[in-house]
Amino acid sequence: MAKRYFLDDLPGAIQLGARLNGILLKVDAGEQLTQWSRPFLASNGFHALDALVGGQSNWETFQRAAEEEQAERLEKASVKAAEKVAELAELAVTRAATAKATFAAMANDPVLRRKQEAKKLRHRFDVGYIENEHYGRVMALLKRIDNGQRLKEADVLWLRTEADCWTDELHKAWHALEAAALTKAWENGGDAWNAVNASAHWRKADEPERALGVTEAALAKVGRVPKLRSALLTTRGGALRDLRRLDEAKSLGCEAHELTPKDYRPCTLLGAVHFELGDLVTGHEWYAKAESLGAPPKAIDQDLCMLLARSPDQEQQRIREFLLHKDPDRFNWLNRWNGSQRPRDPRRP
């Protein structure tokens, strides 16, 4: 019906209940319009329909006039739509320019820039809340590490203890810096003890492959000097253990122990390797031998904690039960162990 009266471009002509649709229904049915209907038609530009209803035109005349009115409406609607598109495009350009200017102003704001840099640093090193009194010093130290600068031992100790900001990410980043510096010192100076220490730091930086690289080069140059070669073999064995190459690690531990039978470090390595191979009895014997040769009990406990933390639940339980049965007083801390890599202080409740 709306199409017959050339009004199908208007929603009101189609929608039931709309005023224009109601008028069309009456016109189409030949019913009398209300006194308000014709003024509505005239005021809204439906002159062809108004003339038809008023008897001023016949059907053929109405069709021509109504078609022209519809064409004019469609043209105006097209122009209006194009203007709206242009308006929205201009608005988008204006908003983009405003946003760009705002970000540029923010980037040039020294206070905001420092805040953004601080946020990035804290995110990189996974540092959460920092006490106000420590904030300046902590951020300065984080920036040094981020710039590849080594820290003083006092600063590292302060971060670990008083500032309480020593996260895993910061731990790895600091050890990586120390490892890189010691590796360079070894390569430039030829002191193989720097290679030993570099290897230890590479392992703590979670890069055992780098430890293997530096120890391989050093072992090729040190010859048969027992103490030095033993140290290199032990730290290399530790890197192999990190990579789960346990049989190779055990072989190097045995060779290191033969070179320095009174050094507890190869014994500690062999204790850990045997535990991870599932031979708890032999592993405990090596740990006990390490303690008898001077290994700090806390260091062994820490080693056991790390070993437990990366073992499957069933194996954790087997190791705990074995150690508590073997020496309940010595390993009493396992009753309070919470699954972390650090043993709880037995003096604390």
Secondary structure, DSSP 8 states (H G I E B T S, - for coil): -TTTTT-TTSHHHHSTT-HHHHHHHHHHHT----TTHHHHHHHTT-HHHHHHHHTSS-HHHHHHHHHHHHHHHHHHHHHHHHHHHHHHHHHHHHHHHHHHHHHHHHHH-HHHHHHHHHHHHHHHTT-----HHHHHHHHHHHHHHHTT----HHHHHHHHTTS----HHHHHHHHHHHHHHHHHHHHHH--HHHHHHHHHHHHHTT-HHHHHHHHHHHHHHHTT-HHHHHHHHHHHHHHHHHTT-HHHHHHHHHHHHHH-TT-HHHHHHHHHHHHHHT-HHHHHHHHHHHHHTT--HHHHHHHHHHHHHTS-HHHHHHHHHHHHHH-TTTTGGGGS--SSSS---TT--
